[in-house]
Amino acid sequence: MAHSSRAVAPPRHAGLFTSASYAILGLALVGTRLTGLGQSFWHDEVVAVEYYIRAGPREILAGPGLSHELFGLVAWLTSTVAGESEIAFRLWSAVPFILGVVLVTTWLHIRVNRVAAVLFLFFATVSPLLLDITRQARGYGLAFLAMSVLIVAALEAERSGRAWTIVAFCAAGVVGTWTLPQFGIAFLATGAALLTDRGLRWRAALGLGAAGVAIGAWYAPHIGQVRAAAGIEDGTKIDTVWLLTAPIDLVLMPALLWLDGTVLVPGLRWLPLILLLALIIGSSPLLRSKHTALVLGSGVGVTVVALRLADAYVVPRYLSFLLVPLLVLLATGMAAILGRIPTHPAVVRTVLSLVVLLLLAANFVAVAPNVIRLPREAHRDVAAIIENRGPPGAKVFAYLRNPDGLEFYLGRSVRTLESAEVVARVCRNRETIAYVTQPHAIESVEVPCLARTGVQHFRFRQYARGDEMNVWLVPPSR
């Protein structure tokens, strides 16, 4: 199953080019994942910590809720040893992600070529989506590592047929599905692809059976929640008209262009970019083998179709583990295009590929500094100002979408305001109050008393969710 393409650099310079690329991209990967992990938790992390991790195994494994179960369990174990910490919890996402990237990069270097390996490392490093979610105290990094092991093990199983590859494949499928239930769709689909190989059929069937028992037992207390998860109105539904392009416009393209939270609505305006990415992927030498193509494509395709049939809502981060096979195809396809430069260059595809690389690099340079030095949501900073600069026990009024993060760091309840009551609650008071707002998914409200003498205003920057949080300490009205 080995594939190769001509290196972009002349042979005598190829080793230097590869070493320099690995060094630069490796530093960027590790630096952007492990720097600034001590920032304030954001809403999803707060919910995970307060309602699952603090509650312990009984709530995580058998409670009425469902939230990244395996991650919650290892974070709880961590808290019993090292205490509750933003850094400690987030390392369980950042470190597995780095390991997953290193694994796939190494496999591509050995089995395909150095250019494909460098390009995969580049795409995984500069993806704004992956930069965002793999630094969070959530299970996305674990799922990425599980999918990396799953894909590499499946490809090695097709190549060598060794028993350890099937064991690794099934173990990765269990770990990934214990973290995110939707991972199981891709796992079973890729397993079905292995069953088409006669040499692997019986061992793969036994492994899938054992994995199915482990997954079924794990989620037995949560069958209802797993079914209900598809109906949570978060994101967008997969449009039947655009089903064929969904892997690119709902998974790959958002990951390459935006931080988490941006859901692309398919349409004709995105078609040129979709076709460009499809053209690059279609150039991958890994698609020339039927079995290899099935391993890399079945999980993505079946997951998209299954979510469409379930009429499920989709957010790019929920399917971020599918980026492993998609980025492998993108990297090997672009490597094949660039590898033709010394002999028979495909001019149009080469120019477009180089433009894509430059734009992605520029976008990463623009986005990464804010992500590593600013919180996603500045709840902890706002709470600290209220506690340190306001009167003891000051009432807190919040005009924002979710007060959970603020209440988490304050350790007390917050009165959430509707737009129609903001002015009355903030401007007509007999004691100093704190007013907090975040310009994300709320209607703008003019509050005239915030210009009153004696009002103290503090603004905290954040890299998402409206880009800032504001707190005013408002003295009594006269």
C-alpha positions as CSV (number, residue, x, y, z in Angstrom):
1,M,0.0,0.0,0.0
2,A,3.0,2.3,-0.1
3,H,2.6,5.4,-2.2
4,S,5.1,8.0,-3.3
5,S,5.4,11.2,-5.2
6,R,8.3,13.3,-6.3
7,A,9.6,15.7,-3.6
8,V,9.1,19.4,-4.2
9,A,12.7,20.3,-3.3
10,P,15.7,18.8,-5.1
11,P,17.0,15.6,-3.5
12,R,20.0,17.2,-1.9
13,H,17.9,19.8,-0.2
14,A,14.9,17.6,0.6
15,G,16.2,16.5,4.0
16,L,17.0,20.1,5.1
17,F,13.6,21.3,3.8
18,T,11.8,18.5,5.7
19,S,13.7,19.0,9.0
20,A,13.2,22.8,8.9
21,S,9.5,22.3,8.2
22,Y,9.0,19.8,11.0
23,A,10.9,22.1,13.4
24,I,8.9,25.2,12.6
25,L,5.5,23.5,12.4
26,G,6.2,21.4,15.5
27,L,7.0,24.4,17.5
28,A,3.9,26.1,16.3
29,L,1.8,23.1,17.1
30,V,3.1,22.5,20.6
31,G,3.4,26.2,21.4
32,T,-0.2,27.1,20.4
33,R,-1.7,24.1,22.2
34,L,0.2,24.4,25.5
35,T,0.5,28.2,26.0
36,G,-2.2,30.1,27.8
37,L,-4.2,27.1,29.1
38,G,-4.8,28.8,32.4
39,Q,-7.3,31.3,31.0
40,S,-10.9,31.4,32.2
41,F,-13.2,28.5,31.4
42,W,-15.9,29.3,28.8
43,H,-19.6,28.2,29.0
44,D,-19.3,24.6,27.7
45,E,-16.3,24.0,30.0
46,V,-18.1,25.5,33.0
47,V,-21.1,23.2,32.4
48,A,-18.8,20.1,32.1
49,V,-16.9,21.0,35.3
50,E,-19.8,22.0,37.4
51,Y,-22.4,19.4,36.5
52,Y,-20.3,16.4,35.6
53,I,-16.6,16.5,36.7
54,R,-17.4,17.8,40.2
55,A,-20.3,15.4,40.5
56,G,-18.0,12.4,39.8
57,P,-18.4,9.0,38.1
58,R,-22.0,8.3,39.1
59,E,-23.3,11.4,37.4
60,I,-20.9,11.1,34.5
61,L,-21.7,7.5,33.7
62,A,-25.3,7.1,34.8
63,G,-26.8,10.5,35.4
64,P,-29.5,12.1,33.4
65,G,-27.1,14.2,31.3
66,L,-24.6,13.2,28.6
67,S,-21.4,15.1,28.0
68,H,-18.0,13.8,26.7
69,E,-18.1,10.9,29.2
70,L,-14.6,9.5,28.9
71,F,-13.1,13.0,29.1
72,G,-15.3,13.8,32.2
73,L,-14.1,10.6,33.9
74,V,-10.3,11.2,33.3
75,A,-10.8,14.9,34.4
76,W,-12.5,13.8,37.6
77,L,-9.6,11.4,38.3
78,T,-7.2,14.2,37.7
79,S,-9.1,16.5,40.1
80,T,-8.8,13.9,42.9
81,V,-5.0,13.9,42.5
82,A,-4.1,17.5,41.4
83,G,-7.2,19.4,42.3
84,E,-9.5,21.4,40.0
85,S,-7.5,23.4,37.5
86,E,-8.1,25.0,34.0
87,I,-4.6,23.8,32.9
88,A,-4.9,20.3,34.3
89,F,-8.2,19.6,32.6
90,R,-7.3,21.2,29.3
91,L,-4.1,19.1,29.0
92,W,-6.4,16.1,28.6
93,S,-7.4,17.6,25.2
94,A,-4.3,19.4,24.1
95,V,-1.8,16.6,24.7
96,P,-3.9,13.8,23.0
97,F,-4.4,16.1,20.0
98,I,-0.6,16.7,19.7
99,L,0.0,12.9,19.9
100,G,-2.6,12.3,17.2
101,V,-1.0,14.7,14.9
102,V,2.4,13.3,15.5
103,L,1.1,9.7,14.8
104,V,-0.5,10.5,11.5
105,T,2.4,12.7,10.4
106,T,4.9,9.9,11.2
107,W,2.8,7.4,9.3
108,L,2.6,9.6,6.2
109,H,6.3,10.2,6.3
110,I,7.0,6.5,6.3
111,R,4.2,5.2,4.1
112,V,3.6,8.0,1.7
113,N,6.2,10.8,1.4
114,R,7.7,13.6,3.4
115,V,5.8,16.3,1.6
116,A,2.4,14.7,2.5
117,A,3.6,14.4,6.1
118,V,4.6,18.1,6.3
119,L,1.3,19.2,4.7
120,F,-0.7,17.2,7.2
121,L,1.2,18.7,10.1
122,F,0.6,22.1,8.5
123,F,-3.1,21.7,8.1
124,A,-3.6,20.3,11.6
125,T,-1.5,23.1,13.1
126,V,-3.1,26.1,11.3
127,S,-6.7,25.0,11.4
128,P,-8.5,27.7,13.4
129,L,-11.2,25.2,14.5
130,L,-8.7,22.7,15.9
131,L,-6.7,25.5,17.5
132,D,-9.8,26.5,19.4
133,I,-11.4,23.3,20.5
134,T,-8.3,21.2,21.3
135,R,-7.3,23.8,24.0
136,Q,-10.6,23.3,25.7
137,A,-11.5,21.1,28.7
138,R,-13.6,18.9,26.5
139,G,-13.2,15.6,24.7
140,Y,-12.3,16.9,21.2
141,G,-8.5,16.2,21.6
142,L,-9.2,12.7,22.9
143,A,-11.5,12.0,19.9
144,F,-8.9,13.3,17.5
145,L,-6.3,11.0,18.9
146,A,-8.7,8.1,18.8
147,M,-9.5,8.8,15.1
148,S,-5.8,9.1,14.3
149,V,-5.1,5.7,15.8
150,L,-8.2,4.2,14.2
151,I,-7.2,5.5,10.7
152,V,-3.6,4.5,10.9
153,A,-4.4,1.1,12.3
154,A,-7.0,0.5,9.6
155,L,-4.6,1.4,6.9
156,E,-1.9,-0.7,8.4
157,A,-4.4,-3.6,8.7
158,E,-5.0,-3.3,5.0
159,R,-1.3,-3.3,4.3
160,S,0.0,-6.0,6.7
161,G,-3.0,-7.9,8.1
162,R,-1.4,-8.1,11.5
163,A,-3.5,-8.9,14.5
164,W,-2.2,-5.9,16.5
165,T,-3.7,-3.5,13.9
166,I,-7.2,-4.9,14.5
167,V,-6.8,-4.6,18.2
168,A,-5.6,-1.0,17.9
169,F,-8.4,-0.2,15.5
170,C,-11.1,-1.5,17.8
171,A,-9.5,0.0,21.0
172,A,-9.4,3.4,19.3
173,G,-13.1,3.0,18.2
174,V,-14.1,2.3,21.8
175,V,-12.2,5.2,23.2
176,G,-13.5,7.6,20.6
177,T,-17.1,6.5,21.0
178,W,-16.9,6.5,24.8
179,T,-15.9,10.2,24.3
180,L,-18.4,11.2,21.6
181,P,-21.3,8.9,20.7
182,Q,-21.3,10.1,17.0
183,F,-17.8,8.8,16.7
184,G,-19.3,5.3,16.7
185,I,-20.9,5.9,13.3
186,A,-17.5,6.5,11.7
187,F,-16.0,3.6,13.7
188,L,-18.6,1.1,12.5
189,A,-18.5,2.4,8.9
190,T,-14.7,2.0,8.8
191,G,-15.0,-1.4,10.4
192,A,-17.4,-2.4,7.6
193,A,-14.8,-1.3,5.1
194,L,-12.3,-3.7,6.7
195,L,-14.8,-6.5,6.4
196,T,-14.6,-6.2,2.7
197,D,-11.1,-7.5,2.9
198,R,-11.2,-11.3,3.0
199,G,-7.9,-11.6,4.8
200,L,-9.2,-9.4,7.6
201,R,-12.9,-10.3,7.7
202,W,-13.1,-12.8,10.6
203,R,-10.7,-11.0,12.9
204,A,-12.3,-7.6,12.2
205,A,-15.7,-9.1,12.9
206,L,-14.6,-10.5,16.2
207,G,-13.0,-7.2,17.2
208,L,-16.1,-5.2,16.1
209,G,-18.3,-7.5,18.1
210,A,-16.2,-7.1,21.3
211,A,-16.1,-3.3,20.8
212,G,-19.8,-3.2,20.3
213,V,-20.4,-4.9,23.6
214,A,-18.1,-2.4,25.4
215,I,-19.8,0.6,23.8
216,G,-23.3,-0.8,24.4
217,A,-22.5,-1.4,28.1
218,W,-21.0,2.1,28.5
219,Y,-24.0,3.9,27.0
220,A,-26.7,1.6,28.3
221,P,-27.8,4.2,31.0
222,H,-27.9,6.9,28.3
223,I,-29.8,5.3,25.4
224,G,-32.5,8.0,25.6
225,Q,-30.0,10.9,25.8
226,V,-28.0,9.5,22.8
227,R,-31.2,9.4,20.7
228,A,-32.3,12.9,21.8
229,A,-28.9,14.5,21.1
230,A,-29.6,14.7,17.4
231,G,-32.6,16.9,18.1
232,I,-30.7,19.6,20.1
233,E,-31.1,22.8,18.1
234,D,-27.4,23.7,17.9
235,G,-26.0,24.4,14.4
236,T,-27.6,23.5,11.1
237,K,-29.3,20.5,9.5
238,I,-27.7,18.8,6.5
239,D,-29.5,19.8,3.4
240,T,-30.3,16.9,1.1
241,V,-29.5,19.0,-2.0
242,W,-26.0,19.5,-0.6
243,L,-25.5,16.1,0.9
244,L,-22.7,15.2,-1.5
245,T,-20.7,18.3,-0.5
246,A,-21.4,18.1,3.2
247,P,-18.1,16.6,4.2
248,I,-16.3,19.6,2.8
249,D,-18.7,22.5,3.5
250,L,-19.8,21.3,7.0
251,V,-16.6,19.7,8.2
252,L,-13.4,20.5,6.2
253,M,-14.0,24.1,5.1
254,P,-15.1,25.6,8.4
255,A,-12.1,23.9,10.1
256,L,-9.7,25.6,7.7
257,L,-11.3,29.0,7.8
258,W,-12.9,29.9,11.1
259,L,-12.8,29.4,14.8
260,D,-15.5,27.2,16.3
261,G,-19.0,28.7,16.3
262,T,-19.2,29.4,12.6
263,V,-21.6,27.1,10.7
264,L,-21.4,27.4,7.0
265,V,-24.8,27.5,5.2
266,P,-24.2,25.6,1.9
267,G,-24.9,27.6,-1.3
268,L,-23.6,28.4,-4.7
269,R,-21.3,31.1,-3.5
270,W,-19.2,28.4,-1.7
271,L,-19.2,26.1,-4.7
272,P,-15.8,27.3,-6.2
273,L,-14.0,26.7,-2.9
274,I,-15.7,23.3,-2.4
275,L,-14.7,22.3,-6.0
276,L,-11.1,23.4,-5.3
277,L,-10.8,21.3,-2.2
278,A,-12.5,18.4,-3.9
279,L,-10.0,18.7,-6.8
280,I,-7.1,18.6,-4.4
281,I,-8.5,15.7,-2.5
282,G,-9.2,13.8,-5.7
283,S,-5.5,14.0,-6.6
284,S,-4.6,11.8,-3.6
285,P,-2.8,8.6,-4.5
286,L,-4.5,7.0,-1.5
287,L,-7.8,7.0,-3.5
288,R,-6.3,4.8,-6.2
289,S,-6.7,1.7,-4.0
290,K,-10.3,0.6,-3.4
291,H,-9.7,-0.6,0.1
292,T,-7.6,2.4,1.1
293,A,-10.3,4.7,-0.3
294,L,-13.0,2.9,1.7
295,V,-11.0,3.2,4.9
296,L,-10.5,7.0,4.5
297,G,-13.9,7.8,3.0
298,S,-16.5,5.4,4.6
299,G,-16.5,7.0,8.1
300,V,-17.0,10.5,6.7
301,G,-19.6,9.5,4.2
302,V,-21.7,7.3,6.4
303,T,-21.6,9.7,9.3
304,V,-22.9,12.5,7.1
305,V,-25.7,10.3,5.6
306,A,-26.6,9.0,9.1
307,L,-27.0,12.5,10.5
308,R,-29.1,13.5,7.5
309,L,-31.4,10.5,8.0
310,A,-31.6,11.4,11.7
311,D,-32.5,15.0,10.8
312,A,-29.8,16.0,13.2
313,Y,-28.3,19.4,13.8
314,V,-24.6,19.7,13.0
315,V,-21.9,22.0,14.4
316,P,-18.4,21.6,13.0
317,R,-16.8,20.9,16.3
318,Y,-19.1,17.9,16.8
319,L,-17.6,16.2,13.8
320,S,-14.0,17.5,14.2
321,F,-12.6,13.9,14.5
322,L,-13.6,13.4,10.8
323,L,-10.8,15.9,10.0
324,V,-8.2,13.1,10.4
325,P,-9.1,11.2,7.2
326,L,-10.1,14.5,5.4
327,L,-6.8,16.2,6.1
328,V,-4.9,13.0,5.2
329,L,-6.6,13.1,1.8
330,L,-6.1,16.8,1.4
331,A,-2.4,16.6,2.4
332,T,-1.6,13.6,0.1
333,G,-3.6,15.2,-2.8
334,M,-1.7,18.5,-2.5
335,A,1.6,16.6,-2.2
336,A,0.9,14.8,-5.4
337,I,0.1,18.1,-7.2
338,L,3.2,19.8,-5.8
339,G,5.3,16.7,-6.5
340,R,4.8,17.2,-10.3
341,I,6.6,20.6,-10.3
342,P,10.0,19.4,-11.3
343,T,8.8,17.3,-14.3
344,H,5.2,17.8,-15.4
345,P,3.6,20.5,-13.3
346,A,-0.2,20.9,-13.3
347,V,0.1,24.7,-13.5
348,V,-3.5,25.7,-12.4
349,R,-3.7,23.2,-9.6
350,T,-0.2,24.0,-8.4
351,V,-0.9,27.8,-8.3
352,L,-4.2,27.2,-6.5
353,S,-2.6,24.9,-4.0
354,L,0.2,27.4,-3.2
355,V,-2.5,30.2,-2.8
356,V,-4.4,28.0,-0.3
357,L,-1.2,27.4,1.7
358,L,-0.4,31.1,1.9
359,L,-3.9,32.1,2.8
360,L,-4.1,29.5,5.6
361,A,-0.7,30.5,7.0
362,A,-1.7,34.1,7.0
363,N,-5.0,33.4,8.7
364,F,-3.2,31.3,11.4
365,V,-0.7,34.1,12.0
366,A,-3.7,36.6,12.5
367,V,-5.8,34.3,14.7
368,A,-3.3,32.4,16.9
369,P,-1.9,35.2,19.1
370,N,-5.4,36.2,20.4
371,V,-6.3,32.5,21.1
372,I,-3.2,31.9,23.2
373,R,-3.3,35.1,25.2
374,L,-7.0,35.8,25.6
375,P,-9.8,33.8,27.2
376,R,-12.6,32.5,25.0
377,E,-15.0,34.1,27.5
378,A,-13.6,36.3,30.3
379,H,-15.9,35.1,33.1
380,R,-13.1,34.8,35.7
381,D,-11.8,38.3,35.0
382,V,-15.2,39.8,35.3
383,A,-15.9,38.0,38.5
384,A,-12.6,39.1,40.0
385,I,-13.4,42.8,39.3
386,I,-16.9,42.5,40.9
387,E,-15.4,40.8,44.0
388,N,-12.4,43.1,44.4
389,R,-13.8,46.5,43.3
390,G,-17.4,46.3,44.2
391,P,-19.0,46.4,47.6
392,P,-19.3,43.0,49.4
393,G,-22.2,40.9,48.2
394,A,-23.1,43.5,45.5
395,K,-26.1,42.4,43.3
396,V,-25.1,41.4,39.9
397,F,-27.3,41.9,36.8
398,A,-26.3,40.3,33.6
399,Y,-27.5,40.9,30.1
400,L,-25.9,38.0,28.2
401,R,-26.9,34.7,26.7
402,N,-25.7,32.4,29.5
403,P,-24.8,33.4,33.1
404,D,-23.4,30.0,34.0
405,G,-19.8,31.0,33.7
406,L,-20.2,34.2,35.7
407,E,-22.0,32.3,38.5
408,F,-19.4,29.6,38.4
409,Y,-16.6,32.0,39.2
410,L,-18.6,34.3,41.5
411,G,-19.9,31.3,43.5
412,R,-23.4,32.9,43.7
413,S,-26.4,33.5,41.6
414,V,-26.7,36.3,39.0
415,R,-29.9,37.9,37.9
416,T,-30.2,37.6,34.1
417,L,-32.1,40.4,32.4
418,E,-34.3,40.6,29.3
419,S,-33.7,43.5,27.0
420,A,-36.9,45.3,28.0
421,E,-35.9,45.4,31.7
422,V,-32.3,46.4,31.5
423,V,-32.7,50.1,31.9
424,A,-35.0,49.9,34.8
425,R,-32.9,47.3,36.7
426,V,-29.6,49.0,36.1
427,C,-30.5,52.7,36.4
428,R,-33.1,52.6,39.3
429,N,-31.3,51.1,42.3
430,R,-30.7,52.1,45.9
431,E,-27.3,50.5,46.2
432,T,-24.2,49.9,44.1
433,I,-24.8,47.1,41.6
434,A,-22.7,45.3,39.0
435,Y,-24.0,45.2,35.4
436,V,-22.4,42.7,33.1
437,T,-23.0,42.3,29.4
438,Q,-21.5,40.4,26.5
439,P,-22.4,41.4,22.9
440,H,-23.1,37.9,21.6
441,A,-26.5,36.7,20.4
442,I,-28.3,39.5,22.2
443,E,-30.1,42.6,21.1
444,S,-28.2,45.9,21.6
445,V,-29.7,48.1,24.4
446,E,-28.8,51.7,25.2
447,V,-28.4,52.2,29.0
448,P,-28.2,56.0,29.6
449,C,-27.2,55.9,33.3
450,L,-23.9,54.2,32.4
451,A,-22.6,57.7,31.6
452,R,-23.5,58.8,35.2
453,T,-20.7,60.3,37.3
454,G,-19.2,57.6,39.6
455,V,-19.9,54.7,37.3
456,Q,-16.8,52.5,36.8
457,H,-16.4,50.6,33.5
458,F,-14.1,47.6,32.9
459,R,-13.7,46.0,29.5
460,F,-12.2,42.6,29.0
461,R,-11.2,41.3,25.6
462,Q,-11.8,37.7,24.6
463,Y,-11.2,35.9,21.3
464,A,-14.8,34.7,20.7
465,R,-18.4,35.2,21.6
466,G,-18.6,38.9,20.8
467,D,-14.9,39.5,21.4
468,E,-15.4,41.2,24.8
469,M,-17.2,41.3,28.1
470,N,-18.0,44.5,30.0
471,V,-18.8,45.2,33.6
472,W,-20.0,48.4,35.1
473,L,-20.2,49.2,38.8
474,V,-23.2,51.5,39.0
475,P,-23.7,53.6,42.1
476,P,-27.2,54.3,43.6
477,S,-29.5,56.6,41.6
478,R,-30.4,59.9,43.3
